[in-house]
Amino acid sequence: MDTITHVILHLSGLCSLCSCVSDYTYILFKNPRSWFDAQSFCRLNCYNLVTVTNASSLEQVLRAAEAGYDDAAWIGLKSQRLPEYYWSLWGYDFYKREAGYTLYWASNPTNECASYVGGLLYDHPCSTKLFSMCFDGSILRIIKMRISSQASVLLLNDPAVQGNILKQIKQELSNNNATDVVRLNWKTDSDGEAFTKEPDKEPASIY
């Protein structure tokens, strides 16, 4: 007979220890890098290139830049096919509440990567070396799954078994090109267990 278990997963963008908050940390890194190098550097440090979604975040970006710095800095805006641009941090849930906010270009863009300065967007070749504006814009999602298995709950809570399950889930994410922005870990109860057995259902009464 199959064992029905419940398991809860943490899925978060970039950093599994970060939670979804309204106030983010913004950091200006002063080593000039290309757009792709800037994106990799931010992600390596559990950040992403900054996303500007509302007037409040614009003010935070400005405050993050040290006094006297008035040049351009890379943000997480890139085009895969002009004239459409996309943010480096993926996730509809992150943007849907600010869908009506508009950013303005200084001129009609003809290059694929974007910087921000003085309240306007500027386009550049992605190989241009600029400072990088990073932020901790992680999204934390908790997903509860119902699994039918012939294995006992004790076996499913074995770290090696859980590691193998995560490996399979990561492979599915990889097939959808999501592994570069998603990290997985188990959410455990007070006993340190991720899997719990579902209570047996009472048989239906027939009259």
ABEGO torsion letter per residue (X at the ends): XBBBBBBBBBBBBGBAABBBBABBBBBBBABBBBAAAAAAAAAAAGBBBBBBABAAAAAAAAAABBBGBABBBBBABBBABOABBBBABBEAAAAAAAAABBBBBABBBABABBBBBGGBBBBBBAABBBBBBBBBBBBBBBBBBBBBBABBAAAAABAAAAAAAAAAAAAAAAAAGAAAABBBBBBBBAAGBABBBBBBBBBBBBX
